[in-house]
Amino acid sequence: MRVVIFTDSGQDLLAGVDALLSQNLHAVLPMRSRNFIVGLLSFLTLIDLFGSQAILPKLTVFFDTDPASMGIAVNASTFGMAAAGLVVALFSRRIDRLRGIWLSLALLAIPTTLLGFADDLAVFTALRIVQGVFMATAFTLTMSYLAEECSAKEAAGAMAAYITGNVLSNLVGRLMAANFADWFGLSVSFWLFALLNLTGALVAYLCLGKKAEGKAAMDEASVMEIWKIHLTNPRLQASFALGFLILFVFLSVFTYVNFVLSAPPFSLDAMQLGFVYFVFLPAVFTTPMAGKMVSSRGTYFGFVMSMAMALMGLLALLTSSLTLLIIGLAAIGVGTFCAQAIVSGQIGISATADRATASGLYLTSYYLGGLTGAAIIGRVYTSGGWDMAIYILVALSLLALVVARPLGRPIPTQEQ
């Protein structure tokens, strides 16, 4: 790493700043500082995704619709995210990683701002889809950047930091949305999120550097050949399926639990509902440990322990005790976030070809799982009740333990 010594000369200062910005994140910052910036970018990228879930009851009343329809509209962003992941998987070798990250975040502010003016459910849904496109593009390119710029050990820690930022976006985003909607109205929440998106674009532009020095995968194989390599890789097959199941469970729980908590016997108001999302706080501290658990005990062991925690949390949601329900939500947050960090952190390691394509395919599957969960569990909740929805999620979590078995196999040799 080059060290720049600044003098009193303004010219030397400008030269030093230019030298700093011309290098990539890996070359300039120590691992701990780099992981902080990675986590901050995740926070500013994904804060839009889950914040609206905290105001679902208010949105349902505002648009005069039913919980299932509003749940699908709010989570329509996952459709855009799945589509964007697929596009990045197709064209990853033509996309400049760092320019794509900051530009996606800057463009994300546009639909986020427009949501504050939406008064039609169809328009709201369309804007959520557009949000998802830009969020997933930034997310996928960041995953690719980390896989290409970091060693296997560093990538695991960086991805855990990215998921930790995701955890914070869940907590802070929900609190912000719930409280600002209660104090100032629905529109202000969306405008504040747009400002945070622009902040993320600025952070990415200033802190990630101008370009990655030639480390993007440039395989000569065709896109279809790359896809075939990934889709026949047992570890990646398992990872794609697990991504689907993880977000299916997570998004289903934290979308429709809002209606459970706002109805009798709990009858929480909007502000109380917002404070419930402090259940994500434990995951802020446990998710960074996911990389260490994988290093010491292996990927499969780490995933099983994570999903076992989520399973215990799901069972706690079957009670009528608010205390147990909140503990259950915290356990689900810890388990699913650790599971996501573990699975997503080994995508770049398991891929034997273009890592960006593998990341795009993973995120496509991941967000399709969230969209499917919001649609299916919404209908189950409406027609069969909360308990029936939880039984289905428990069954899918048990299935994930079986699907994850290939993660215990040796990592395939990377193609150079």
N, C-alpha and C positions, 0 to 999 in steps of 0.2 A: 504494500500500500504506500503510495506517495504521500509524504508529509509536506504541507505547504506552510512556510513560516511567513507570517504577515509583517510588514513594516508599516511605518506611518504613511507611506505613499498610497494615495488613492488608487494609483495605477496598479500597484502590487496587490491591493485588496481585490480589485476587479479581476485581476489575472488569477488570483487564488480561488475566487468563487467560480470563475469559468472552468478552472481545472477540476474543481469538485463536481460541478454539474456534468462535466463531459465524461465522467466515469460512471460505472454501474454501481448498484447498491452493494453487491457482493464485494467489490474491490475497495469501497470507501469506508464502510462501517464495520465495527466488530459485531459478532453474532448477536449479542444481547440487544444492542441498539437497532440492528437490522430487523430483528424479530418484533421490536416495539413498533417500528414503522409499518411492517407487514400487518400487524394486528390493527393498527390505526386505520390502514387502508380498508381492511375487511369491515371494520365498524362503519366507516363512511360509505362503503359500497352497499352494504346489506341492511342498513338501518331502515330503509323504506319497506323492506320485504315483510317484516312482521309487525311493524308499528300499527298498521291498520287493524290487526286482529284485536287489539285492545279496545277498539271503538266499534266493534261489530254490532253490538246492540243499538248504538246510536245510528250507525249507517243503515241498519235494517229499518229503523223507524223513518229516517230521512228519505230513503228510497221507496218506502212503503212496500216491502217485499217480505219473503219468509227467510228464516235462518239459513236453510240449505242454499237458496239462490244467492244470498248475500255472501255466504262462505265461498261459493264458487267464484263470484265476482272478485272478492278480495284476493283470493289465491290464484286468480287468472294470470298473475305475474309469473307463476311457475310454468305456465304454458309458453310464455315468451322466453323464459330461461331455458327450457328444454329445446326450443327451436334455435336459440342462439348457440347453445352448446353443439348442436348438430352442424350449424353453419361453420363454426370455428373448427370442428372436426374435419370438415370438408376442405376448408381453405386456410388451415393453420400455417402452412409454409409460406403463404403470401402476406401474412399479417405481421407487422412490426409489433412486438410484444408491448414495449413500453409506451409507444405512441397510442396503441390501441387501448391501454389501460386508462390513461388520463383523458383521452378523447371520449371514451365510453362514459366516464363519470361526469364529464361536462355536459354531454348530451342527455344524461339521465335526469338532470335538473329540469329539462323542458317538460316531459310528461308529468313529473312530480308537481311542478308549479300548476299545470293545467288541471290536475285533480282537485285543486282548491276551488275551481270554477265549475266543475262537473255537477249537473243536476239531473242527469239521466243515467240509469243503470247501465245501459249499453255503452254509453260514452265512458263511464267510469271503468267498465270492464276492459274496453279497448286500451285505455291509458295504462291500466295495470299490466296488460300484456306488453306494451311498448317499454314500460319500466323494466319488466323482466328481461327483455332483449338486451338492454344496456347493462343491467346488473350482472347477468350471466357472462356477457362478453368480457367485462372487467375481471370477473371471478376466474373464468377459464384461462385467460391470458396470464393472470397472476400465478395460477397453479403451474402453468407451463414455464413461466419465467423462473419460479423457484426451483423446479425440477432441473432446468438447464443451467442455472447459475450456482447452485449449491451442491455440495457433496450429499451422499445418501443420508449421513448423520445430520447434517445441517438442514436438509430438506424436511426431515421428520420434525425437527424443532420449529422450523419456519411455518410448516403447515399447521402444527399445533397452535402456534401464535395466531395464525390466520383464523382458525376455528374459534380461538378465544375471543378474537375481535367480533366474530359472529355471535358468540354468547352475549357479549356486552351490547351488541346492536339489538338483540332480542330484549334484553332487560331495559336499557335506556330508551330504545325506540318505543316500546310499549308504554313506559312511564310518561314519556314526553307526549305521545299521542293522546293518552287517556287524560292527562292533566290539562294540556293545552286545549283539547277539544271541550273539556268541561269549563275552562275559564274563558276562552276566547272564541270558541266555535270550531267546527271541523276544518274549515279552510286554512286556518293559521297553522295547524299541525302539518299539513302538506307543504306549505310555503317554507316552514322551518326546515323540513327534510330536504327541500330543494337547495337551501343554503348550505347544508351539510354536504350534499353531493358536490357542489362547486368547490367546497373546501377540500374534499377528497381528490378532485382533479388537480388542484394546486399542489397538494402534498405529493401526489404521484409524479407530477411534472418536475418538482424541485428536488425530491429525495431519491427517486429511482434512477436519475441520470438521463442522458439523451439517447443512449442506445446500448443494447447488449452486444458485446464485441464478438459477433460471429458465432454464437453458441446455439442459435436456433436450429432445430433439426431440418436438414436439407436432403433427406433421403431421395434417391432417384426412383424408388418404387412409386407406382401410381397410388392414388387415393384408395382405390378399391383393394389393392394389394395390402396396403397398410391396415385397412379395416379388417381384412381377413386375418392378418397376423394378430391383431388385438382380439378379435372375436373368437379365435381358436386358442387363446392363451387362458388356461384354467384359472389362474389367479385373477386375471382381468374379468373373465366371465363372472366369477364369484363377486368381484368388487362392483361390477355394474348392477348385478341383482341386489346386492346389499345396499347400495346407494338408494335404489328404488324403495326398498323396504324401510330403511331408516327414516327417510323423509315422509313416507306414507304414514308411519306411526306418529312421528313428531308433529307434523302439520295437522293431522286429524285430531290429536289430543288438544293442542293449544289453539285450534280454531274453535272447536265446539264446547270446550270447557267454559268459555266465556258465557254461553247461554245457561249452562248448569249453575254457574256461580251467581249469575244475575237473577235467577229464578228462585222461588221458595225451595227448600227451607233456608238457603243462604241469603238471597236477596241483596247482594252487594251492589252499591252504586258505582258509577264510573270511576271515581277516585279510588275507592276501595279495591275495585277490580284492577286498577293500575298497580297498586302496591302489592297485589298478589304476585306480580311478576318479579319480585325479589327472589322468587324461587330459582331464578337463573344465576343468582350470585354464587352459590357453591361451585357451579360449573366453571366460573371464571378462574377458580383456583385449581380445580381438578383436571381441566382439559390440558393445560401445559404439561401435566404429568404423563399424558398418553404416550408421548414419544419415549420417555424414560421407561415406561412399562413395556413397550415394544422392544426396546434395546435389551432389557434384562430378561424378559420372559417370552418374547416372541409375539408376532402379529395375531395369531389365532387365539392365544391365551388372553391377550389384551382385549380382543373383540368380545370373547365370551364373557369376561368379567364385566365389560361395559353393558352388554345387552342383558346380563343377569340383573344388574342394577335397574335398568329400564323396566324389566319384567316385574320386579318387586313394586316399582312405582305404579305400574298399570293396575296391579291387584289392589293397591291402596285406594285407587279411584272408585272402587266399587262400594266404598263405605259411605255413610251419611255424615261422617265427622269432618268438619271443615279443617281441623288440625291434620288429620290423617291424609286428607285430600291434598293439602298444601305440601306435606312431606312427600307424598307420591309424585306430585308435579316436579319437585326438586330432584327426586331420584331419576325421573324420566329425563330431565334436562341434563343431569350429570352423565347418565348412561348413553343417551343418544349423541350428545356432543363428543364424548370420548370415542364412541364408535365411529362417528363421521371423521374425526381427526385421524384415527388409525387407518381407516380404509382409504381415505383420500390421500393420506401421506405416503402410501406405498404404491400409488398409481404410477408415478414417474419411475419408481424403482422396478416395478414389474414389467413395464412396457419395454419391449425389445426393439421398437422402432420409434417413429415420431411421437414424442411424449405429449405434444399439444393435442394431437388427434385423440390419444387415449384419454386425456383430461376432458376433452369435449364430449366424448362418448359417455364418460362417467357422469358428467353433469347433466347430460340429456336424460340419462336413466334416472338420476337422482331427482330431478325436478319433475319428471313424468310421474314418479312415485308420489310426490307431494300433490300434484294436480289430481291424480287418480284417487288418492286418499281423501282429499277435500270433497270430491264428487260422491264417492261411494259411501263414506262414513256420514256425510251430510244426509243422504237419503235414509241410511240405516238409523241415524239418530232421530230423524223426523218421524219415521214409521215404527221403529222398534224400540226406541229409547236408548238412554246412555249406557246401561249395562250391556245391551246387545252389541253396541259399538265397541266397548272395551273387550268383550270376549273375542271379537274378530281381531283386534289389535294384539291381544295376547297370543293368539294362534300364529299371526304373522311374525311376531318376535321369536317364537319358538322355531319357526321355519328358518329364520335368519341364522340361528345357531347351526343348523344343518348345512345351509348354503355356504357358510363361511369356512367349511373344512379345507378347501384348497389353499386358504391363506397359511395353513400350517406346512405347506410344501416348500421346498427350496426355491429361492428366487431365480428365475431364468437368467442366463447370461446375456448381458447387454450387447447389442450390436454397436460397433463403433463406426 
